[in-house]
Amino acid sequence: MSRPLAPASLATRLARLARIPAHLARGLWLSRRFVSLAPARQDRTSAAWSRRLLAILGVRVHATHVPDGAGLGTLLVANHVSWLDIFALYTVAPGIFVAKSEIAGWPVLGRLVTNVGTIFIERGRGRHARRTNERIVATLAERGRVIVFPEGTTTDGTHVRRFHAALLQPAIAAGGMVQPVLIRYTDGRGHPNHAADYVGDTSLAQSLWSIVSARRLVAEIEFLAPLAAAQAERRTLAHAAHDAIARALDPAHAGSVPETPRDPRAAPPSASPATRTPYPARADSA
């Protein structure tokens, strides 16, 4: 068995951290004119900015089976490990991101999210649920791509939590596709790397320090076979997407995927108008 990699040197960690403020400032500047750009230009801008951020942090992305073309009209559903997930996804498959509303209050990042946009899900505001679904459905119907983490929280990457089936309803209503996506972090040698984990009481600052301290951190993204959503029952669809990701993560667990939780027939919680963002919301503890 190979030895675990030693952490990055203190000089490397500090150098990585020192480059982040300027990149965030550039992001704020770019975001001020983001909404005026054509969708294709928005995607290129988000992808380029995310690639640069990951490079600064010392994170490499290795993606397999990336959909040809724009992959439009598709709801990407991925397991959720870290706040890095969305940046990693944006490098290869940018789109409209659905996030919890808490991120709007984050310093600096909250303003970036507000400027470049997101579909904010607000808990306990069921009266606005229909608007949330309608915006997502409209985006999918216009051949757009929407990204969601149906677990609703993060894990340590060793398992996949239950999916909230209501979050897949817009794909059914739009008659689109659901694309399961597996995200995991390794040391580049096939061994898990938990430096990016964002669970429990871990703060953003602690998580950031853990990431820049990693000598080698690779975000592995595997796009799995898409599922037709038209005429599907949402719990069945959620189970199929969950099973695909769980099986890709650990083939030994195939067929043992937990049932999706009972969800109300109403759509997901309320949302702001759909816009685009490369930023995920702070997750709950696993």
C-alpha positions in Angstrom: 0.0 0.0 0.0 1.4 3.4 -0.9 2.1 6.0 1.7 -0.3 8.9 2.2 1.0 12.1 0.5 2.7 14.6 2.8 0.8 17.9 3.1 1.8 20.9 1.0 4.4 23.1 2.5 3.5 26.2 4.5 4.9 28.4 1.8 2.6 26.7 -0.8 -0.4 27.1 1.4 0.2 30.7 2.0 0.9 31.4 -1.6 -2.4 29.8 -2.6 -4.3 31.8 0.0 -2.6 35.0 -1.1 -3.9 34.7 -4.7 -7.6 34.2 -3.7 -8.5 37.9 -3.0 -7.5 39.1 -6.4 -9.4 36.4 -8.1 -12.5 37.1 -6.0 -12.2 40.8 -6.9 -12.0 39.8 -10.6 -15.1 37.7 -10.1 -17.0 40.7 -8.6 -15.9 42.8 -11.6 -17.0 40.2 -14.1 -20.3 39.6 -12.4 -21.4 43.2 -12.8 -21.9 42.7 -16.5 -22.7 39.0 -16.3 -26.4 39.2 -16.9 -25.8 41.2 -20.1 -23.9 38.4 -21.7 -25.3 35.8 -24.0 -25.9 32.4 -22.3 -23.0 30.8 -24.2 -20.7 33.6 -23.1 -22.0 33.3 -19.5 -21.0 29.6 -19.6 -17.6 30.3 -20.9 -17.0 33.0 -18.3 -18.2 30.8 -15.4 -16.1 27.9 -16.6 -12.9 30.0 -17.1 -13.3 31.6 -13.7 -13.9 28.3 -12.0 -10.9 26.7 -13.7 -8.7 29.5 -12.5 -10.1 29.3 -8.9 -9.4 25.5 -8.7 -5.9 26.1 -10.2 -5.2 28.6 -7.5 -6.3 26.2 -4.8 -4.2 23.4 -6.3 -7.2 21.3 -7.3 -7.3 19.4 -10.6 -10.4 18.2 -12.3 -10.7 14.8 -14.1 -14.0 14.3 -15.9 -15.2 11.3 -17.8 -18.1 10.7 -20.2 -18.7 14.5 -20.5 -21.8 15.0 -22.6 -21.2 16.1 -26.2 -22.3 19.6 -27.1 -24.0 21.8 -24.5 -26.0 19.0 -22.9 -29.1 21.3 -23.0 -32.5 20.5 -21.6 -30.9 18.4 -18.9 -31.2 18.4 -15.1 -27.8 17.4 -13.6 -28.2 15.7 -10.3 -25.0 15.1 -8.4 -24.0 13.8 -5.0 -22.7 16.5 -2.7 -19.3 16.5 -0.9 -18.0 20.0 -0.8 -18.5 23.6 -1.7 -15.9 22.8 -4.4 -18.4 20.6 -6.2 -20.1 23.3 -8.2 -16.8 24.9 -9.3 -15.6 21.5 -10.5 -18.9 20.9 -12.4 -18.7 24.4 -13.9 -15.4 23.7 -15.5 -16.9 21.0 -17.7 -20.7 21.5 -17.6 -21.8 25.0 -16.6 -25.5 25.8 -16.2 -28.0 27.3 -13.8 -27.5 26.3 -10.2 -30.1 25.7 -7.6 -29.0 26.6 -4.1 -30.2 27.2 -0.6 -30.8 30.8 0.3 -28.3 30.9 3.1 -25.5 31.5 0.6 -26.8 35.0 -0.2 -25.6 36.1 3.3 -22.0 34.9 2.8 -19.4 37.7 2.8 -18.1 38.6 -0.7 -19.4 35.3 -2.1 -22.9 36.3 -1.3 -22.5 39.4 -3.5 -21.1 37.4 -6.3 -24.0 35.0 -6.1 -26.4 38.0 -6.2 -24.7 39.5 -9.1 -24.3 36.5 -11.3 -27.4 34.9 -9.9 -28.9 31.6 -8.7 -32.2 30.0 -8.1 -32.5 30.4 -4.3 -34.5 27.7 -2.5 -36.0 29.1 0.7 -37.2 26.7 3.3 -40.7 27.1 4.8 -42.0 29.3 1.9 -44.2 26.7 0.2 -46.4 29.4 -1.3 -43.7 30.3 -3.7 -42.9 26.7 -4.7 -44.8 26.9 -7.9 -42.7 29.8 -9.1 -39.6 27.8 -8.4 -40.7 24.9 -10.4 -42.0 27.1 -13.3 -38.6 28.9 -13.6 -36.7 25.6 -13.7 -39.2 24.0 -16.1 -38.9 27.1 -18.4 -35.1 26.9 -18.3 -35.2 23.2 -19.2 -37.8 23.7 -21.9 -35.6 26.4 -23.5 -32.9 23.7 -23.7 -31.0 25.0 -20.7 -29.0 23.0 -18.2 -29.9 23.1 -14.4 -27.7 21.7 -11.7 -29.0 20.5 -8.3 -27.8 18.4 -5.4 -30.8 16.4 -4.4 -29.3 15.1 -1.2 -29.8 18.6 0.2 -26.6 18.4 2.3 -23.1 17.1 2.1 -21.5 13.8 3.0 -17.9 12.6 3.4 -18.1 11.1 -0.1 -18.2 7.5 1.1 -22.0 7.1 0.6 -24.9 8.9 -1.1 -27.8 10.1 1.1 -31.4 10.0 0.1 -32.6 12.2 -2.7 -35.4 14.7 -2.3 -37.6 13.6 -5.2 -39.5 16.9 -5.5 -36.3 18.5 -6.8 -36.6 16.2 -9.9 -40.2 17.2 -10.7 -39.3 20.1 -13.1 -37.4 17.6 -15.4 -40.6 15.5 -15.6 -42.8 18.6 -16.3 -40.4 19.7 -19.0 -40.1 16.3 -20.6 -36.3 16.6 -20.3 -33.5 14.4 -19.2 -32.0 13.7 -15.8 -28.2 13.2 -15.8 -26.7 11.5 -12.7 -23.2 12.7 -11.9 -20.8 11.2 -9.4 -18.3 13.5 -7.7 -15.5 12.2 -5.6 -12.1 13.6 -4.4 -8.9 11.6 -4.6 -5.1 12.1 -4.3 -4.7 11.3 -8.0 -3.5 7.8 -7.2 -6.9 6.3 -6.7 -7.1 6.8 -2.9 -9.8 9.0 -1.3 -8.8 12.5 -0.3 -11.0 14.0 2.4 -9.4 17.5 2.3 -12.4 18.9 0.5 -15.0 17.5 2.9 -17.4 20.1 4.1 -19.5 18.4 6.8 -20.5 18.8 10.4 -19.3 22.0 12.1 -16.5 22.6 9.6 -16.3 26.3 8.8 -15.6 27.7 5.4 -12.2 29.0 6.7 -11.3 25.6 8.1 -12.4 23.9 4.8 -10.3 26.4 2.8 -7.2 25.8 4.9 -7.7 22.0 4.5 -7.9 22.3 0.7 -4.9 24.5 0.3 -3.0 22.2 2.6 -3.5 19.2 0.3 -0.4 18.3 -1.8 -2.5 16.7 -4.5 -6.3 17.0 -4.7 -8.2 15.7 -7.7 -12.0 16.3 -8.3 -13.1 13.3 -10.2 -16.4 13.8 -12.1 -18.2 10.9 -13.8 -21.2 11.6 -16.0 -23.5 8.6 -15.9 -26.1 7.4 -18.4 -28.9 10.0 -18.7 -32.5 9.1 -17.7 -35.6 10.1 -19.6 -37.8 12.1 -17.3 -41.0 12.4 -19.5 -43.9 10.5 -18.0 -41.8 9.3 -15.1 -42.9 9.1 -11.5 -40.6 11.4 -9.5 -39.8 9.0 -6.6 -39.0 6.2 -9.1 -36.8 8.7 -11.1 -35.0 9.9 -7.9 -34.4 6.3 -6.9 -32.9 5.4 -10.3 -30.6 8.5 -10.3 -29.6 7.7 -6.7 -28.9 4.1 -7.5 -26.8 5.0 -10.5 -24.6 7.3 -8.5 -24.3 4.9 -5.5 -23.4 2.0 -7.8 -20.7 4.1 -9.5 -19.3 5.1 -6.1 -19.3 1.5 -4.8 -20.6 -1.4 -7.0 -21.0 -3.5 -3.8 -23.8 -1.2 -2.7 -25.9 -1.7 -5.9 -29.4 -2.6 -5.1 -29.2 -1.4 -1.5 -30.0 2.2 -2.1 -32.4 3.6 0.5 -35.8 4.7 -0.5 -36.3 8.4 -1.2 -38.0 10.2 1.7 -41.6 10.9 1.7 -42.0 14.3 0.0 -45.1 16.4 -0.3 -46.8 16.6 -3.7 -45.9 20.3 -3.7 -42.8 21.4 -5.5 -39.5 22.4 -3.8 -39.5 25.5 -1.6 -39.6 29.0 -2.9 -37.1 30.6 -5.2 -35.9 33.8 -6.6 -36.0 34.2 -10.4 -33.6 31.9 -12.2 -30.1 33.2 -12.9 -26.7 31.7 -13.0 -24.0 31.2 -10.4 -20.9 29.1 -9.8 -21.5 29.1 -6.0 -23.0 26.4 -3.9 -24.9 27.0 -0.6 -23.5 26.0 2.8 -24.5 22.5 3.5 -26.1 21.0 6.6 -24.1 18.5 8.6 -24.2 15.0 7.3 
